[in-house]
Amino acid sequence: TTSVPIFDGVQELRFGANTKILADAGATVSLSTGAKLLFGGEIHAPGGTIEILGAATARYRNSTQFYQPNASVWLLPGSVLDASGTILLDDLAPRALGSNEPLRLGRVLAGGTVTVSNARGYVLGMEGSRIDVSGVSDELDLLRSSSDILSGSTSPSRLSLTPVNPYTRQAVWSDGGTINLGASEAFYFDGTLKAKGGAPEARGGTLNYTFIRNPRSTAASALITATLTAVPFATVPGSVSVGADLPFATYGGRALIRTDIIERSGADSLTVTNTASGNTLNIEDGVSLTMPESIRLSTSFFNVVSARVAPGQTPSTQAP
């Protein structure tokens, strides 16, 4: 496990483009702060767990009842959170029968888990950021079955007492992993999500979007409206400077989920949870989404609304 301290008294924690955390396969890497966290580097934990956490997430509790415009998690352009699957090869594998080359023995790891969450503020994933929990494909030497070794096809070898190689080179693969995204004040994400299985036979991963009522539970502004949108242009407001404080009146209370990003992810399952009392899930006109395995939408209220329009365009006058 690789763990970075929780800087609860720091107003801004920034990891630049030259930051590279290269963890072992299956490792856990966690970054967390109580205020503003900007990540522009790379974290690689093959088949492991990566967490980018804001205030009041599972391991950090902030009971402040006032809105904090600096409570935000940013994934900057060029940032990479990579927990994709991998093959762990056995460095001490014996040589293959009749060969000077070692057997290709090892273990296949599925895609891991990446969580980017802020239960006390915002999450912003900028265009050019990437989260990857894809599966992997390769070849390994696997033990043949006894029926294969003793089959008629091997009888000449057995009659001549020539040893039969008990291993055969075969394709192997692993499933995609899990991506968890969530916030309480607002959510904007324009990055790339990758959760494809390592082969056509493999299962794609799971995308979980979770929006909660923030600790200001007595305030009307504590509600958040999530929206599924098929419009393929940026959700991160162009007026926002990287790392700026975000006034709630301008940017708060909304979560925009782009279905075009979901469709390109290769995931098999999608869950959107916005069940805190009073929270709403909007589905924009024109949204059409198919997942190979499942789609689960949970909320207090459902609405169908008109689609967003690009800056400079005129909204449609047709009702959804």
Sequence and secondary structure as in RCSB ss.txt:
>XXXX:A:sequence
TTSVPIFDGVQELRFGANTKILADAGATVSLSTGAKLLFGGEIHAPGGTIEILGAATARYRNSTQFYQPNASVWL
LPGSVLDASGTILLDDLAPRALGSNEPLRLGRVLAGGTVTVSNARGYVLGMEGSRIDVSGVSDELDLLRSSSDIL
SGSTSPSRLSLTPVNPYTRQAVWSDGGTINLGASEAFYFDGTLKAKGGAPEARGGTLNYTFIRNPRSTAASALIT
ATLTAVPFATVPGSVSVGADLPFATYGGRALIRTDIIERSGADSLTVTNTASGNTLNIEDGVSLTMPESIRLSTS
FFNVVSARVAPGQTPSTQAP
>XXXX:A:secstr
 EE   BTT SEEEE TT EEE  TT EEEEEBSSEEEE SEEE TTSEEEEE TTSTT      S  TT EEEE
 TT EEE   EEEE TT  B TT SSB   EEEE   EEEEEETTSEEEE TT EEE    EEEEEEE  HHHHT
SGGGHHHHHTT     EEEEEEE    EEEEEESSEEEE SEEE   SSTTS   EEEEEE   S TTSGGG  E
EEEE   S  S TT  TT    HHHH SEEEEEHHHHHHTT SEEEEEE STT EEEEETT     SSEEEEEES
EEEEE     TT     S  
